[in-house]
């Protein structure tokens, strides 16, 4: 490389790597507590209170100095369930949130061919969302892309969610690099995730957490009453106002961020986080179970080598969001009430039918038989056997024997996960397990390929 080329390359690199900082925001017109904020949300949108509370726990991680992992949360439910309202509540809070109705991962570090290289830094999305919560109302533009584009987009998203920046090399502009503290949080929404998206995310490495809204269907009487109620937009504006005031209160309370004392944490609470990490790592494991041959009336299944991620990243991210919740509620140390959102995320971030299947496993006391699975998933026994076999391969369950006259398959929760059957776990989940999962019947193609349908 010639001296001139070297100088040109350095010209477009950041002069100094960015480090931790807390945005300077306007003073709140009224100091707002978590209780006041939460009461307003619950009064206007009671069915969205949990989702908004978890979302608040995402953005408050920006105040914790040792958080170096980006946290991406996607709210999942059917269309018109209220996902966009939950995101809108955090919109237009200058220097804290940044929203975009559509984006491409290539925009994180731009290499636009029709722009001069010296002007490209003005286009970099990663610079604009640094130390913000990035709001994306619909992930369809990412998740609905063709398989090749999907892998490319998720690959870039996976890298930037490490919080370390991004380097690109193109034939047009050569090398462009953003390095340093490029931590941001992400709150997005999506309809139920398709099997091919789960497969792609598992191949590249999971970085995204999911939370189902699990909203029940309203009755005709409730829908009629809703028409007389205050408009959604008026309620939304009230929630947006109190959310802005609450976040401004927090940002002024911790202008230099928070130095978290990990050494004083309650070990029993940290163990809850670690148990959830172990569970989620197994639930998100990659394996394809397929029909290999027939022998009389018995189905023989084979499977690929299972790939289960190490728990380290999940463990840290779940700990971070628990700390975000603690900080939002006025504490700088974990408490039992912070474990609820950890449990919900561990369950709902499982792909496809695995989330409702694990819920059912808990409701049934840790043991399921074929008829339980066919009723839950509305599928044929062969597909149920495949789903049950998947749980065994991933180390979630073990095979069990039924009664003498019962010839159906049985699975039992493995011993190291049986804490999830205890009273402590049930207390965290009470009122939030939600049975209104979206669970369409599995098609024959899904049964053969081994990819679960969206729940």
VENWOHU-V208641 format. One record per residue. RES is the residue in one small letter. OMEGA is omega in whole degrees, -180 to 180 (999 if undefined). BURIAL is I if it has 16 or more other C-alpha atoms within 10 Angstrom, else O. D_CENTER is the distance of its C-alpha to the mean C-alpha in whole Angstrom. Layout:
# VENWOHU-V208641
<<RES;OMEGA;BURIAL;D_CENTER> <RES;OMEGA;BURIAL;D_CENTER>>
This chain:
# VENWOHU-V208641
<<x;-179;O;44> <x;178;O;46> <x;-180;O;46> <x;178;O;46> <x;179;O;43> <x;179;O;41> <x;179;O;42> <x;-180;O;40> <x;-180;O;37> <x;-178;O;37> <x;-175;O;38> <x;173;I;34> <x;178;O;32> <x;-179;O;31> <x;178;O;34> <x;180;O;32> <x;179;O;28> <x;180;O;26> <x;-178;O;25> <x;177;I;24> <x;176;O;25> <x;-176;I;24> <x;175;I;25> <x;-176;O;28> <x;179;I;27> <x;175;O;30> <x;178;O;31> <x;177;I;30> <x;176;O;33> <x;177;O;32> <x;-173;I;30> <x;178;I;27> <x;177;I;26> <x;-178;I;23> <x;178;O;25> <x;178;O;26> <x;-177;I;23> <x;179;I;21> <x;179;O;25> <x;179;I;25> <x;-176;I;21> <x;179;I;22> <x;-176;O;26> <x;-178;I;24> <x;-177;I;21> <x;-178;O;21> <x;-180;I;19> <x;-173;I;16> <x;-179;I;17> <x;-179;I;14> <x;-179;I;11> <x;178;I;13> <x;177;I;14> <x;179;I;10> <x;176;I;10> <x;179;I;13> <x;175;I;12> <x;-174;I;10> <x;-178;I;13> <x;174;I;16> <x;180;I;15> <x;-179;I;17> <x;-177;I;20> <x;-169;I;19> <x;-176;O;22> <x;176;O;20> <x;-179;I;17> <x;178;I;17> <x;171;I;13> <x;177;I;11> <x;-180;I;8> <x;180;I;6> <x;176;I;4> <x;176;I;5> <x;-172;I;7> <x;170;I;9> <x;-179;I;13> <x;-180;I;16> <x;177;O;18> <x;-180;O;19> <x;180;I;17> <x;-179;I;17> <x;-178;I;13> <x;178;I;16> <x;-180;I;18> <x;179;I;15> <x;-180;I;14> <x;-179;I;18> <x;-179;I;18> <x;-174;I;17> <x;173;I;19> <x;171;O;22> <x;-171;I;22> <x;178;O;24> <x;178;I;23> <x;177;I;20> <x;179;I;18> <x;-176;I;18> <x;176;I;18> <x;179;O;18> <x;176;O;19> <x;178;O;19> <x;174;O;19> <x;179;O;19> <x;178;I;18> <x;-179;I;21> <x;179;O;22> <x;171;I;20> <x;-169;I;23> <x;172;I;26> <x;-178;I;29> <x;-175;O;30> <x;-176;O;34> <x;-180;O;35> <x;178;O;35> <x;-175;O;37> <x;-178;I;35> <x;180;O;36> <x;-177;O;34> <x;180;I;31> <x;179;I;29> <x;-177;O;29> <x;-174;I;27> <x;179;I;24> <x;-176;I;21> <x;178;I;20> <x;-178;I;23> <x;-177;I;22> <x;179;I;18> <x;-179;I;19> <x;173;I;19> <x;165;I;17> <x;-177;I;14> <x;-177;I;14> <x;179;I;13> <x;-173;I;13> <x;-179;I;14> <x;179;I;14> <x;-177;I;12> <x;-179;O;15> <x;178;O;17> <x;-173;I;15> <x;-177;I;14> <x;-179;O;18> <x;175;O;20> <x;-172;O;22> <x;-179;O;21> <x;179;O;23> <x;179;O;21> <x;179;I;18> <x;180;I;18> <x;-179;I;20> <x;180;I;17> <x;177;I;14> <x;178;I;17> <x;-180;I;17> <x;178;I;13> <x;-178;I;13> <x;-177;I;16> <x;179;I;15> <x;171;I;12> <x;177;I;15> <x;-176;I;16> <x;-177;I;19> <x;-176;I;20> <x;174;I;21> <x;178;O;25> <x;175;O;26> <x;180;O;30> <x;179;O;31> <x;-177;O;35> <x;-175;O;35> <x;-179;I;34> <x;-176;O;34> <x;172;O;31> <x;-173;I;29> <x;167;O;27> <x;-175;I;25> <x;177;O;25> <x;179;I;24> <x;175;I;22> <x;179;I;19> <x;171;I;16> <x;174;I;14> <x;-176;I;11> <x;175;I;9> <x;-175;I;9> <x;180;I;9> <x;179;I;10> <x;166;I;11> <x;-177;I;13> <x;-172;I;13> <x;-179;I;12> <x;-179;I;15> <x;-177;I;16> <x;177;I;17> <x;176;I;14> <x;-179;I;12> <x;180;I;16> <x;180;I;15> <x;178;I;12> <x;179;I;14> <x;-175;O;17> <x;-176;O;15> <x;-176;I;13> <x;175;I;10> <x;-171;I;8> <x;175;I;4> <x;-176;I;2> <x;176;I;3> <x;177;I;6> <x;177;I;9> <x;177;I;12> <x;-178;I;15> <x;177;I;18> <x;177;O;21> <x;-179;O;24> <x;177;O;26> <x;178;O;30> <x;179;O;32> <x;179;O;34> <x;179;O;30> <x;179;O;30> <x;178;O;34> <x;-179;O;33> <x;-179;O;30> <x;179;O;33> <x;-175;O;35> <x;176;O;32> <x;-177;O;31> <x;179;O;29> <x;-177;O;26> <x;178;O;26> <x;178;O;28> <x;-179;I;26> <x;180;I;23> <x;177;O;26> <x;180;O;26> <x;178;I;23> <x;-180;I;22> <x;-178;I;26> <x;177;I;25> <x;177;I;21> <x;-180;I;23> <x;-179;I;26> <x;179;I;23> <x;176;I;22> <x;177;I;25> <x;180;I;26> <x;-177;I;24> <x;176;I;24> <x;178;I;28> <x;-178;O;28> <x;-175;O;26> <x;178;O;28> <x;-177;I;28> <x;-176;I;24> <x;170;I;24> <x;-173;O;25> <x;178;O;23> <x;-177;O;26> <x;-174;O;24> <x;-178;O;27> <x;-180;O;28> <x;176;O;24> <x;-177;O;25> <x;-179;O;25> <x;178;O;24> <x;177;I;21> <x;179;I;20> <x;175;O;21> <x;178;I;18> <x;-178;I;16> <x;177;I;17> <x;179;I;18> <x;179;I;14> <x;179;I;13> <x;-180;I;16> <x;-176;I;15> <x;178;I;11> <x;180;I;13> <x;180;I;16> <x;-179;I;14> <x;-180;I;12> <x;-179;I;16> <x;175;I;17> <x;176;I;21> <x;177;I;23> <x;-177;I;25> <x;179;I;28> <x;-177;I;32> <x;-178;O;34> <x;176;O;38> <x;173;O;39> <x;-175;O;42> <x;180;O;44> <x;-176;O;41> <x;176;O;39> <x;176;O;36> <x;180;O;35> <x;172;O;31> <x;-177;O;31> <x;175;I;27> <x;176;O;26> <x;-178;O;26> <x;177;I;22> <x;-178;O;20> <x;-178;I;18> <x;173;I;16> <x;-172;O;17> <x;-170;I;15> <x;-176;O;16> <x;179;O;13> <x;-178;I;11> <x;-179;I;14> <x;-178;I;14> <x;178;I;10> <x;176;I;10> <x;-180;I;14> <x;-178;I;13> <x;174;I;11> <x;177;I;14> <x;176;I;16> <x;178;I;15> <x;179;I;15> <x;-179;I;19> <x;179;I;20> <x;-177;I;19> <x;172;I;21> <x;-179;O;24> <x;174;O;24> <x;176;I;23> <x;-178;I;23> <x;176;I;21> <x;-178;O;22> <x;-178;O;21> <x;177;O;20> <x;-175;I;17> <x;-177;I;16> <x;-178;I;15> <x;176;I;11> <x;179;I;11> <x;-178;I;12> <x;-180;I;10> <x;179;I;7> <x;180;I;9> <x;-170;I;10> <x;179;I;8> <x;176;I;6> <x;-177;I;10> <x;169;I;11> <x;-176;I;14> <x;-176;I;16> <x;180;I;15> <x;179;I;13> <x;179;I;16> <x;179;I;19> <x;174;I;17> <x;-179;I;18> <x;178;I;21> <x;178;I;22> <x;-179;I;22> <x;-179;O;24> <x;176;O;26> <x;175;O;27> <x;-180;I;25> <x;180;I;27> <x;172;I;27> <x;-173;I;30> <x;-177;I;30> <x;177;I;31> <x;-177;I;28> <x;179;I;25> <x;179;I;28> <x;-178;O;28> <x;-174;I;24> <x;-179;I;23> <x;-176;I;26> <x;179;I;27> <x;-178;I;30> <x;-180;I;31> <x;178;I;31> <x;177;I;27> <x;179;I;26> <x;-180;I;28> <x;179;I;26> <x;179;I;23> <x;179;I;24> <x;178;I;26> <x;178;I;22> <x;179;I;21> <x;-178;I;25> <x;-177;I;24> <x;176;I;21> <x;178;I;22> <x;-178;I;21> <x;171;I;24> <x;179;I;28> <x;-179;I;30> <x;179;O;32> <x;177;O;36> <x;177;O;36> <x;-176;O;40> <x;-177;O;43> <x;-178;O;43> <x;-177;O;39> <x;-179;O;39> <x;178;O;35> <x;177;I;32> <x;171;I;31> <x;-178;I;28> <x;179;I;27> <x;-178;I;24> <x;-173;I;25> <x;-176;O;27> <x;177;O;24> <x;-174;I;22> <x;172;I;24> <x;-179;O;23> <x;175;I;20> <x;-174;I;24> <x;-178;O;25> <x;-180;O;26> <x;179;O;24> <x;-178;I;20> <x;178;I;22> <x;179;O;22> <x;-175;I;19> <x;-173;I;18> <x;178;O;21> <x;-176;O;20> <x;-179;O;17> <x;173;I;17> <x;-179;O;17> <x;-176;O;19> <x;176;O;19> <x;173;I;17> <x;-174;I;17> <x;176;I;19> <x;179;O;22> <x;178;I;24> <x;177;I;24> <x;179;O;26> <x;-180;O;29> <x;177;O;27> <x;-178;O;24> <x;-178;I;26> <x;-175;I;28> <x;-180;O;25> <x;178;I;23> <x;-180;I;20> <x;174;I;18> <x;180;I;18> <x;178;I;15> <x;999;I;15>>
